[in-house]
């Protein structure tokens, strides 16, 4: 997983910088969640509507909710850059 995320961050950063789209930087960490094949369509809809969704609920609040819902222990000091 770490190698995949590293490659995604590397190639997408290069792509954005080559297009002169302004400053861009990834945070240091990442989270990875598996998705049941039956829920793939739902996840795609979420991604397509993400901008509007995050006007109602911040990414941070949503992420905390996922961690709490699935019993993932975390320390706020290390979750956000």
ChimeraX attribute file (.defattr): number of C-alpha atoms within 10 A of each C-alpha:
attribute: neighborCount
match mode: 1-to-1
recipient: residues
	/A:1	8
	/A:2	10
	/A:3	8
	/A:4	9
	/A:5	13
	/A:6	11
	/A:7	12
	/A:8	11
	/A:9	15
	/A:10	12
	/A:11	11
	/A:12	13
	/A:13	15
	/A:14	11
	/A:15	12
	/A:16	14
	/A:17	14
	/A:18	10
	/A:19	8
	/A:20	9
	/A:21	9
	/A:22	8
	/A:23	8
	/A:24	11
	/A:25	9
	/A:26	11
	/A:27	9
	/A:28	9
	/A:29	11
	/A:30	11
	/A:31	9
	/A:32	8
	/A:33	5
	/A:34	5
	/A:35	10
	/A:36	7
	/A:37	9
	/A:38	8
	/A:39	9
	/A:40	11
	/A:41	10
	/A:42	12
	/A:43	14
	/A:44	11
	/A:45	10
	/A:46	13
	/A:47	11
	/A:48	11
	/A:49	11
	/A:50	12
	/A:51	10
	/A:52	10
	/A:53	13
	/A:54	13
	/A:55	9
	/A:56	8
	/A:57	10
	/A:58	11
	/A:59	13
	/A:60	12
	/A:61	10
	/A:62	12
	/A:63	13
	/A:64	15
	/A:65	12
	/A:66	13
	/A:67	13
	/A:68	12
	/A:69	9
	/A:70	8
	/A:71	9
	/A:72	9
	/A:73	8
	/A:74	11
	/A:75	7
	/A:76	8
	/A:77	7
	/A:78	9
	/A:79	15
	/A:80	11
	/A:81	8
